[in-house]
Amino acid sequence: MEYNLADLFESVVDVVPDREALVYVDHPGTGAEHRLTYADLDAAANRVAHHLLDAGMRPGEHLGLHLYNGIEYLQTVLGCLKARIVPVNVNYRYVEEELAYLYRDADLVALVFDAEFADRVATAAPRAERLRHLLRVGTPPPDAAGPPAEDFAEAVAAASPGRDFAPRSADDQFIIYTGGTTGMPKGVMWRQEDLFFAGLGGGAPTGDPVRRPQELAERVAAGGDGITFFPTPPLMHGTSTLTAFIGFNFGQRIVIHRKFVAEEVLRTVEKEKVTSVSLVGDAMLRPLIDALNGPMKGTDCSSLFSVSSSGAIMSETVRAQFQALVPNAVLLNNFGSSESGFNGTATPDSGPDNGFRIHVNSCTRVVDPVTHEPVAAGDVGRVAQCGNVPLGYYNDPGKTAETFFLKDGVRWVLLGDMATVDEEGVVTVLGRGSQCINTGGEKVYPEEVEQALKSHPDVYDALVTGVPDARWGNHVAAVVQLRTGAARPSLDDIRSHCRTRLAGYKVPRQLVITEAVRRSPSGKADYRWAKQIAAAANR
């Protein structure tokens, strides 16, 4: 047995076959629930694997998942892993051009898609030369001009639920497409063994590392029941799928909703006695706070002992508001990426006054982006990770060469985040280098200013970007969404508030108030949109 994700999952199934593995709430509030034991989920994944093999797919070929959250998503990922087919996530917000690019760039041979996306798939799929097998989940709307596709439920029901598969390898791949903040999406290629240790709990960031593949099932057999993970972001973002797999790896229960609706998330937390929720920053935490202060006031969240965020930080102000409502929960800002897995967790004193400070794992450093040497304490460098790191970007040797490097025989990945490190090894993340604002020769990282803005009592959400400026080169612009019923603050109000937390050159010189700050379904910032809004308002 190797560190192969399908092998590891099957080893867990064999020791707790009757334990509940997955709870899916299809249409929150209607009572439409689906529950699968580990044996049920294993058999369902086997059917997907056999169908794909019977349809002519071969190990190493790529299948895209263009789906909302659902049983079919996780069932298909597991089925791909069992058949040694490579699963590829597809962002369901993409329009035709972006979809056609991703389908082609990923060399998709097969696609599983939700019926709601039939129109977009119909226009993008013919532009992907290798795409030959389509499976549709659900019934398309009557007026949808969908592509020729097999019905997913019928196709997999006709396939074998048996486990008769060829041997697998730790070298089998898992690809995570990441949109980033600039450019077209890139596919991060992981060996499954590396992904297990870097992002799926094998390296045990909060416990003992797994030293033998067989040890995973031994730990599950010895205990671990009673934990329920609830990844609330879309599974099409890597962090949510990886969270689900962490739960599966340790024999725990996973709860998912089709879409994020704050009130329904809280109902499920209460009903299912959820112990751990994952989300993405304030964009998801704020609606939970609003619901607990409003229609869901009195919801029993006593089972909840952790709320973790990846991809965007929960600001100090918003964390405090949630903590007052759910005092038993520990709120964790985790730091990581599609290219590195898990790097570390924020310190308790992280916030607008001290920055986003993290205790990093033993494989994370802050290095000079040119020499790759560790920077001195207090100097600015880029976060880098060594050890179990990806192979590179699929179909992109140029970006692979820019991002991955060998040093003293060890493979490293250079992340986009700028940071400093102190004498004790605590890393302060300043922000993405690509979003850094150069104003009058000074560097301003948007995340730091956003934290200060969100502590203003009238500000609900905010993004910060740079706008061309004849005097300063660029000036700092704040795109702000106000709280419901809040008075409209002036730029002077905002600047006075920020001056108590930020150096003068970081204080916004422009304020744009918008009805809603645009973010992805997972809560990640849309900086391209913010820059367009601020530039247009500055004309």
C-alpha positions as CSV (number, residue, x, y, z in Angstrom):
1,M,0.0,0.0,0.0
2,E,1.2,3.5,-0.9
3,Y,0.2,7.0,0.0
4,N,-2.4,7.0,-2.7
5,L,-5.7,8.8,-1.9
6,A,-8.0,6.1,-3.2
7,D,-6.0,3.4,-1.4
8,L,-6.1,5.4,1.8
9,F,-9.9,6.1,1.5
10,E,-10.6,2.4,0.9
11,S,-8.5,1.5,4.0
12,V,-10.7,3.8,6.1
13,V,-13.9,2.3,4.6
14,D,-12.8,-1.2,5.5
15,V,-12.6,-0.3,9.2
16,V,-15.7,1.9,9.6
17,P,-18.0,0.8,6.7
18,D,-21.2,1.6,8.6
19,R,-20.1,5.0,9.9
20,E,-21.9,8.0,8.3
21,A,-19.5,9.7,5.9
22,L,-21.5,12.3,4.0
23,V,-24.6,14.4,4.6
24,Y,-25.8,16.5,1.7
25,V,-28.6,19.1,2.0
26,D,-29.9,19.5,-1.5
27,H,-32.3,22.4,-1.0
28,P,-31.8,23.9,2.5
29,G,-35.0,24.3,4.4
30,T,-37.0,21.7,2.5
31,G,-35.7,18.7,4.4
32,A,-34.2,17.1,1.2
33,E,-31.3,15.3,2.8
34,H,-29.1,12.5,1.5
35,R,-26.9,10.4,3.9
36,L,-24.2,8.0,2.8
37,T,-22.2,5.7,5.0
38,Y,-18.5,5.1,4.2
39,A,-19.6,1.8,2.4
40,D,-22.3,3.7,0.5
41,L,-19.9,6.3,-0.7
42,D,-17.3,3.7,-1.6
43,A,-19.7,1.8,-3.8
44,A,-21.0,5.0,-5.4
45,A,-17.4,6.0,-6.3
46,N,-16.7,2.5,-7.6
47,R,-19.7,2.9,-10.0
48,V,-18.3,6.2,-11.3
49,A,-14.8,4.6,-11.8
50,H,-16.2,1.6,-13.7
51,H,-18.4,3.8,-15.9
52,L,-15.4,5.9,-16.9
53,L,-13.2,2.9,-17.6
54,D,-16.0,1.3,-19.6
55,A,-16.4,4.5,-21.6
56,G,-12.8,4.3,-22.7
57,M,-11.0,6.6,-20.3
58,R,-7.5,5.5,-19.3
59,P,-5.3,6.2,-16.3
60,G,-3.7,9.6,-16.5
61,E,-6.4,11.2,-18.6
62,H,-8.2,14.2,-17.2
63,L,-11.9,14.7,-16.2
64,G,-13.4,18.1,-15.4
65,L,-15.9,18.7,-12.6
66,H,-18.2,21.6,-13.6
67,L,-20.6,21.2,-10.7
68,Y,-22.2,22.9,-7.7
69,N,-21.7,21.1,-4.4
70,G,-23.3,17.7,-4.2
71,I,-22.8,14.0,-3.7
72,E,-21.9,13.7,-7.3
73,Y,-18.9,16.0,-6.9
74,L,-17.2,14.0,-4.2
75,Q,-18.4,10.7,-5.6
76,T,-16.8,11.6,-9.0
77,V,-13.5,12.8,-7.4
78,L,-13.2,9.5,-5.6
79,G,-14.2,7.6,-8.7
80,C,-11.5,9.3,-10.7
81,L,-8.9,8.5,-8.0
82,K,-9.9,4.8,-7.9
83,A,-9.6,4.5,-11.7
84,R,-6.3,6.6,-11.7
85,I,-8.0,9.3,-13.8
86,V,-7.0,12.8,-12.9
87,P,-9.9,15.1,-11.5
88,V,-9.8,18.7,-12.5
89,N,-11.9,21.4,-10.8
90,V,-13.8,23.9,-13.0
91,N,-14.9,27.3,-11.7
92,Y,-18.7,27.4,-12.4
93,R,-18.6,31.2,-12.6
94,Y,-16.5,31.1,-15.7
95,V,-18.1,32.3,-19.0
96,E,-17.6,30.7,-22.4
97,E,-14.1,32.0,-23.2
98,E,-12.7,31.1,-19.8
99,L,-14.3,27.7,-19.9
100,A,-13.1,26.9,-23.4
101,Y,-9.6,28.0,-22.3
102,L,-9.7,25.7,-19.2
103,Y,-11.2,22.7,-21.0
104,R,-8.4,23.0,-23.6
105,D,-5.5,23.9,-21.3
106,A,-6.4,21.0,-19.0
107,D,-6.7,18.5,-21.9
108,L,-10.0,17.4,-20.6
109,V,-11.2,14.1,-22.1
110,A,-14.4,13.9,-20.0
111,L,-16.6,16.4,-18.2
112,V,-19.3,16.0,-15.5
113,F,-21.5,19.1,-15.4
114,D,-24.6,20.3,-13.7
115,A,-27.6,20.7,-16.0
116,E,-27.8,24.4,-15.0
117,F,-24.6,25.0,-16.9
118,A,-25.8,23.2,-20.1
119,D,-25.9,26.3,-22.2
120,R,-22.3,27.3,-21.4
121,V,-21.0,23.8,-21.8
122,A,-22.7,23.6,-25.2
123,T,-20.8,26.6,-26.5
124,A,-17.4,25.9,-24.8
125,A,-17.1,22.1,-25.2
126,P,-16.9,22.0,-29.0
127,R,-13.8,24.2,-28.7
128,A,-11.9,21.5,-26.7
129,E,-10.6,19.0,-29.2
130,R,-9.9,16.2,-26.8
131,L,-13.2,16.3,-24.9
132,R,-15.2,13.3,-25.9
133,H,-17.3,12.1,-23.0
134,L,-19.9,14.2,-21.2
135,L,-22.1,13.3,-18.2
136,R,-25.0,15.6,-17.1
137,V,-26.1,15.8,-13.5
138,G,-29.8,16.6,-13.3
139,T,-32.4,17.6,-15.9
140,P,-31.7,20.7,-18.0
141,P,-34.3,23.5,-18.1
142,P,-36.8,23.1,-21.0
143,D,-35.3,25.9,-23.0
144,A,-31.6,25.0,-22.5
145,A,-29.7,24.0,-25.6
146,G,-27.4,21.5,-23.9
147,P,-24.8,19.4,-25.5
148,P,-25.2,15.7,-26.2
149,A,-24.5,14.0,-22.8
150,E,-25.3,10.9,-20.8
151,D,-27.4,11.2,-17.7
152,F,-25.1,10.8,-14.8
153,A,-27.5,8.9,-12.5
154,E,-28.5,6.4,-15.2
155,A,-24.9,5.9,-16.3
156,V,-23.4,5.2,-12.9
157,A,-26.4,3.1,-11.8
158,A,-25.6,0.7,-14.6
159,A,-21.9,0.3,-13.6
160,S,-20.4,-2.2,-11.2
161,P,-20.1,-1.2,-7.5
162,G,-17.2,-3.6,-7.1
163,R,-13.6,-2.7,-6.2
164,D,-11.8,-4.6,-8.9
165,F,-9.2,-2.0,-10.0
166,A,-5.6,-2.1,-11.1
167,P,-2.9,-1.2,-8.5
168,R,-2.4,2.5,-8.0
169,S,0.6,4.7,-7.2
170,A,1.7,7.5,-4.9
171,D,2.7,9.2,-8.2
172,D,-0.9,9.4,-9.4
173,Q,-1.8,13.0,-10.0
174,F,-4.4,15.4,-8.6
175,I,-4.8,18.8,-10.4
176,I,-6.1,21.9,-8.8
177,Y,-6.9,24.8,-11.1
178,T,-6.5,28.2,-9.5
179,G,-7.6,31.5,-11.0
180,G,-5.3,33.7,-8.9
181,T,-5.7,37.5,-9.1
182,T,-4.3,38.0,-12.6
183,G,-4.1,36.1,-15.9
184,M,-5.9,32.9,-16.9
185,P,-6.3,29.9,-14.6
186,K,-3.4,27.6,-13.9
187,G,-3.5,23.9,-13.1
188,V,-1.3,23.0,-10.1
189,M,-0.1,19.4,-10.5
190,W,0.3,17.4,-7.3
191,R,1.6,13.9,-6.7
192,Q,-1.0,12.3,-4.4
193,E,1.6,11.5,-1.8
194,D,2.8,15.1,-1.7
195,L,-0.8,16.4,-1.5
196,F,-1.5,14.0,1.4
197,F,1.3,15.3,3.5
198,A,1.1,19.0,2.5
199,G,-2.6,19.6,2.5
200,L,-4.6,16.6,3.7
201,G,-3.5,16.0,7.2
202,G,-0.8,13.5,6.6
203,G,1.8,16.0,7.9
204,A,-0.4,16.5,10.9
205,P,-0.2,20.3,11.5
206,T,-1.9,19.8,14.9
207,G,-0.8,16.2,15.8
208,D,1.6,13.4,14.9
209,P,2.4,12.8,11.2
210,V,1.3,9.6,9.5
211,R,4.4,7.5,9.2
212,R,2.9,4.5,7.3
213,P,0.0,4.3,4.9
214,Q,-1.6,1.6,7.0
215,E,-1.5,3.8,10.1
216,L,-4.4,6.0,8.8
217,A,-6.9,3.1,9.1
218,E,-5.4,2.1,12.4
219,R,-6.1,5.5,13.9
220,V,-9.6,5.5,12.6
221,A,-10.3,2.1,14.0
222,A,-9.0,3.3,17.4
223,G,-11.4,6.2,17.6
224,G,-12.2,9.5,15.9
225,D,-16.0,9.3,15.6
226,G,-18.1,12.3,16.6
227,I,-16.3,14.9,14.5
228,T,-18.4,16.6,11.8
229,F,-16.7,18.9,9.3
230,F,-18.8,21.4,7.3
231,P,-16.9,22.9,4.4
232,T,-19.2,25.8,3.3
233,P,-17.4,27.2,0.3
234,P,-17.9,25.6,-3.2
235,L,-16.1,22.3,-3.7
236,M,-14.8,23.7,-7.0
237,H,-12.3,25.6,-4.9
238,G,-9.4,23.4,-3.8
239,T,-9.6,24.3,-0.1
240,S,-13.1,22.9,0.3
241,T,-12.5,19.6,-1.5
242,L,-9.3,19.2,0.5
243,T,-11.2,19.9,3.8
244,A,-13.6,17.1,2.8
245,F,-10.8,14.7,2.2
246,I,-9.1,15.5,5.5
247,G,-12.4,14.4,7.1
248,F,-12.5,11.2,5.1
249,N,-8.9,10.4,5.8
250,F,-9.7,10.4,9.5
251,G,-13.0,8.6,9.4
252,Q,-15.1,11.7,10.2
253,R,-18.4,13.0,8.9
254,I,-18.7,15.6,6.1
255,V,-21.7,17.9,5.7
256,I,-22.2,19.9,2.5
257,H,-24.8,22.3,1.1
258,R,-25.4,23.0,-2.5
259,K,-24.8,26.7,-2.0
260,F,-23.9,28.9,0.9
261,V,-26.9,30.4,2.6
262,A,-26.1,31.7,6.1
263,E,-29.4,30.9,7.7
264,E,-29.3,27.3,6.4
265,V,-25.7,26.9,7.4
266,L,-26.7,27.7,11.0
267,R,-29.8,25.4,10.9
268,T,-27.5,22.6,9.8
269,V,-24.9,23.4,12.5
270,E,-27.6,23.0,15.1
271,K,-29.3,19.9,13.6
272,E,-26.2,17.9,12.7
273,K,-24.2,19.0,15.8
274,V,-21.4,20.3,13.5
275,T,-18.1,20.6,15.3
276,S,-15.9,22.4,12.6
277,V,-16.9,24.9,9.9
278,S,-14.5,26.1,7.2
279,L,-15.2,29.2,5.2
280,V,-13.4,32.1,3.4
281,G,-13.0,35.3,5.4
282,D,-15.4,38.0,6.4
283,A,-17.5,37.5,3.2
284,M,-18.8,34.3,4.7
285,L,-18.5,35.1,8.4
286,R,-20.4,38.4,8.3
287,P,-23.6,36.8,7.0
288,L,-23.5,34.3,9.8
289,I,-23.2,37.1,12.3
290,D,-26.1,39.0,10.7
291,A,-28.2,35.8,10.8
292,L,-27.4,35.1,14.5
293,N,-28.3,38.7,15.3
294,G,-31.5,38.5,13.3
295,P,-33.6,35.6,12.0
296,M,-31.4,32.9,13.5
297,K,-31.0,34.4,17.0
298,G,-30.9,31.7,19.6
299,T,-29.6,29.0,17.3
300,D,-27.8,26.3,19.3
301,C,-24.1,26.4,18.1
302,S,-22.7,24.8,21.3
303,S,-21.3,21.8,19.3
304,L,-19.1,24.2,17.2
305,F,-15.6,24.2,18.5
306,S,-13.7,25.6,15.5
307,V,-14.3,28.0,12.6
308,S,-11.4,28.2,10.1
309,S,-10.7,30.4,7.2
310,S,-8.5,29.9,4.2
311,G,-8.1,32.0,1.1
312,A,-9.0,35.2,2.9
313,I,-8.6,36.3,6.5
314,M,-11.3,36.9,9.0
315,S,-10.6,40.4,10.3
316,E,-10.1,41.2,14.0
317,T,-13.4,43.1,14.2
318,V,-15.5,40.5,12.6
319,R,-13.9,37.7,14.6
320,A,-14.7,39.5,17.8
321,Q,-18.4,39.9,16.8
322,F,-18.7,36.2,16.0
323,Q,-16.9,35.2,19.2
324,A,-19.3,37.2,21.3
325,L,-22.2,35.2,19.7
326,V,-20.5,31.8,19.8
327,P,-18.0,31.9,22.7
328,N,-17.1,28.2,22.6
329,A,-15.7,28.3,19.1
330,V,-12.1,28.9,18.3
331,L,-11.6,31.0,15.2
332,L,-8.5,30.2,13.1
333,N,-7.1,32.1,10.2
334,N,-5.1,29.4,8.2
335,F,-2.5,30.3,5.6
336,G,-1.9,28.2,2.6
337,S,-2.5,28.0,-1.2
338,S,-3.2,25.6,-4.1
339,E,0.6,25.6,-4.6
340,S,1.7,24.8,-1.1
341,G,-1.1,23.2,0.9
342,F,-1.1,24.2,4.6
343,N,1.6,26.6,5.8
344,G,0.5,27.7,9.2
345,T,-2.1,29.4,11.4
346,A,-2.4,33.0,12.5
347,T,-1.2,34.0,16.0
348,P,-3.8,35.2,18.5
349,D,-2.5,38.8,18.2
350,S,-2.9,39.0,14.5
351,G,-4.9,42.0,13.5
352,P,-4.7,45.5,12.0
353,D,-2.2,46.7,14.6
354,N,0.2,43.8,14.3
355,G,-0.5,42.4,10.8
356,F,-1.3,38.9,9.7
357,R,1.2,37.0,11.8
358,I,1.4,33.2,11.4
359,H,3.2,30.3,13.1
360,V,4.5,28.5,10.1
361,N,5.3,24.8,9.7
362,S,8.9,23.6,9.5
363,C,9.0,23.6,5.7
364,T,8.0,27.3,5.2
365,R,10.6,30.1,4.9
366,V,10.7,33.8,3.8
367,V,13.3,34.1,1.1
368,D,14.8,36.6,-1.4
369,P,12.8,36.0,-4.6
370,V,16.0,36.2,-6.7
371,T,18.7,34.4,-4.7
372,H,16.2,32.2,-2.8
373,E,18.3,32.7,0.3
374,P,16.4,33.3,3.6
375,V,15.9,37.0,4.4
376,A,17.2,38.6,7.6
377,A,14.7,39.3,10.4
378,G,12.6,42.3,9.4
379,D,13.5,42.3,5.7
380,V,10.8,41.8,3.1
381,G,10.8,38.6,1.0
382,R,8.5,36.0,-0.4
383,V,7.0,33.0,1.3
384,A,8.4,29.7,0.1
385,Q,7.7,26.1,0.9
386,C,9.9,23.0,0.5
387,G,9.4,19.3,0.8
388,N,6.1,18.0,-0.4
389,V,5.3,20.5,-3.1
390,P,3.6,20.3,-6.5
391,L,5.3,19.2,-9.7
392,G,4.5,22.5,-11.4
393,Y,1.8,24.0,-13.5
394,Y,0.1,21.8,-16.1
395,N,1.0,22.9,-19.7
396,D,3.0,25.9,-18.5
397,P,6.7,25.3,-18.3
398,G,7.4,29.1,-18.2
399,K,5.3,29.8,-15.0
400,T,6.6,26.5,-13.6
401,A,10.2,27.8,-14.0
402,E,9.2,31.1,-12.3
403,T,7.5,29.5,-9.3
404,F,9.3,26.2,-8.6
405,F,13.1,25.8,-7.9
406,L,15.7,23.4,-6.7
407,K,18.0,24.4,-3.9
408,D,20.6,22.0,-2.4
409,G,18.7,19.1,-4.0
410,V,15.4,20.1,-2.3
411,R,12.4,21.2,-4.3
412,W,10.7,24.5,-3.4
413,V,7.7,26.6,-4.4
414,L,7.9,30.3,-4.4
415,L,4.5,31.8,-3.4
416,G,3.1,35.2,-4.4
417,D,2.8,36.4,-0.8
418,M,5.3,39.0,0.5
419,A,6.2,38.7,4.1
420,T,8.7,39.4,6.9
421,V,10.0,37.1,9.6
422,D,11.0,38.0,13.2
423,E,13.7,36.6,15.4
424,E,11.4,34.0,16.8
425,G,10.4,32.7,13.3
426,V,6.9,34.2,13.3
427,V,6.0,35.3,9.8
428,T,4.0,38.5,9.1
429,V,2.2,38.2,5.7
430,L,2.0,41.5,4.0
431,G,0.0,40.5,1.0
432,R,0.2,39.4,-2.6
433,G,3.1,41.0,-4.4
434,S,0.9,41.3,-7.5
435,Q,-1.5,43.5,-5.6
436,C,1.1,45.7,-3.9
437,I,0.5,49.4,-4.4
438,N,3.6,51.6,-5.0
439,T,2.6,55.1,-3.9
440,G,5.4,57.7,-3.9
441,G,7.9,54.9,-3.6
442,E,6.3,53.4,-0.6
443,K,4.7,49.9,-0.8
444,V,1.2,49.4,0.5
445,Y,-0.4,45.9,0.8
446,P,-4.2,46.0,0.4
447,E,-4.9,43.4,3.1
448,E,-3.5,45.6,5.8
449,V,-5.6,48.6,4.8
450,E,-8.7,46.4,4.3
451,Q,-8.4,45.2,7.9
452,A,-8.3,48.8,9.1
453,L,-11.3,49.8,7.0
454,K,-13.4,46.8,8.3
455,S,-12.9,48.0,11.8
456,H,-14.9,51.2,11.0
457,P,-18.5,50.8,12.4
458,D,-20.2,51.7,9.1
459,V,-18.1,49.5,6.8
460,Y,-19.4,46.0,6.0
461,D,-16.8,45.0,3.4
462,A,-13.9,46.6,1.6
463,L,-11.3,46.0,-1.1
464,V,-8.3,48.2,-1.6
465,T,-6.5,48.8,-4.9
466,G,-4.1,51.2,-6.6
467,V,-5.2,53.9,-9.1
468,P,-2.8,55.8,-11.4
469,D,-1.9,59.2,-9.9
470,A,0.1,62.0,-11.6
471,R,1.9,62.9,-8.4
472,W,2.3,59.6,-6.5
473,G,2.4,57.1,-9.4
474,N,-0.5,55.4,-7.7
475,H,-2.8,56.3,-4.9
476,V,-4.6,54.0,-2.4
477,A,-8.3,53.7,-3.3
478,A,-10.9,52.0,-1.0
479,V,-13.9,50.4,-2.5
480,V,-16.4,50.0,0.3
481,Q,-19.7,48.3,1.0
482,L,-21.6,49.9,3.9
483,R,-23.6,48.2,6.6
484,T,-27.4,48.2,6.1
485,G,-28.8,51.5,7.4
486,A,-25.4,53.0,8.0
487,A,-24.8,56.7,7.5
488,R,-22.7,57.5,4.4
489,P,-19.2,58.3,5.7
490,S,-17.0,60.9,3.9
491,L,-13.5,60.3,2.7
492,D,-12.3,62.4,5.7
493,D,-14.2,60.2,8.1
494,I,-12.6,57.1,6.6
495,R,-9.1,58.7,6.6
496,S,-9.4,59.9,10.2
497,H,-10.4,56.3,11.3
498,C,-7.5,54.7,9.3
499,R,-4.9,57.1,10.6
500,T,-5.3,55.6,14.1
501,R,-4.1,52.3,12.7
502,L,-2.0,53.0,9.6
503,A,1.0,55.1,8.5
504,G,-0.1,58.2,6.6
505,Y,1.0,56.9,3.1
506,K,-1.3,53.8,3.6
507,V,-4.4,55.8,4.3
508,P,-6.9,55.8,1.3
509,R,-6.9,58.9,-0.8
510,Q,-10.0,57.9,-2.7
511,L,-13.3,56.4,-1.4
512,V,-15.8,54.6,-3.7
513,I,-19.0,53.4,-2.0
514,T,-20.6,50.5,-3.9
515,E,-23.8,48.5,-3.3
516,A,-21.9,45.3,-2.9
517,V,-18.2,44.3,-2.9
518,R,-17.6,41.7,-5.6
519,R,-16.1,38.4,-4.5
520,S,-16.0,34.9,-5.8
521,P,-18.4,32.3,-4.5
522,S,-15.8,31.2,-2.0
523,G,-15.3,34.8,-0.7
524,K,-12.0,35.6,-2.5
525,A,-11.5,39.2,-3.5
526,D,-12.0,40.3,-7.1
527,Y,-9.2,42.9,-7.3
528,R,-9.6,43.4,-11.0
529,W,-13.1,44.5,-10.5
530,A,-12.1,46.8,-7.6
531,K,-9.4,48.4,-9.8
532,Q,-11.9,49.0,-12.6
533,I,-14.5,50.6,-10.2
534,A,-11.9,52.9,-8.6
535,A,-10.4,53.9,-11.9
536,A,-13.7,54.7,-13.4
537,A,-14.7,56.8,-10.3
538,N,-11.4,58.7,-10.5
539,R,-12.0,59.9,-14.1
